[in-house]
Amino acid sequence: MAYKISDECIACGACAEACPVNAIAEGDSKYDINADECIECGACAEACPVSAPAAE
């Protein structure tokens, strides 16, 4: 199941930089993960300083 970024996101961009398939883009108030492109590798969750990305 694809990862999703919670409202805990501080919009730092660490997750987007860590994503190997560029499935993460900056949204209005937080970053968003494109579920169709996410390969569920967990790199975003490991890079996030506030643990915002999580598997749904």
PyMOL commands that set and color helices and strands:
alter all, ss='L'
color gray80, all
select helices_A, chain A and resi 14-18+43-47
alter helices_A, ss='H'
color red, helices_A
select strands_A, chain A and resi 3-5+24-26+31-33+53-55
alter strands_A, ss='S'
color yellow, strands_A
deselect
rebuild
show_as cartoon
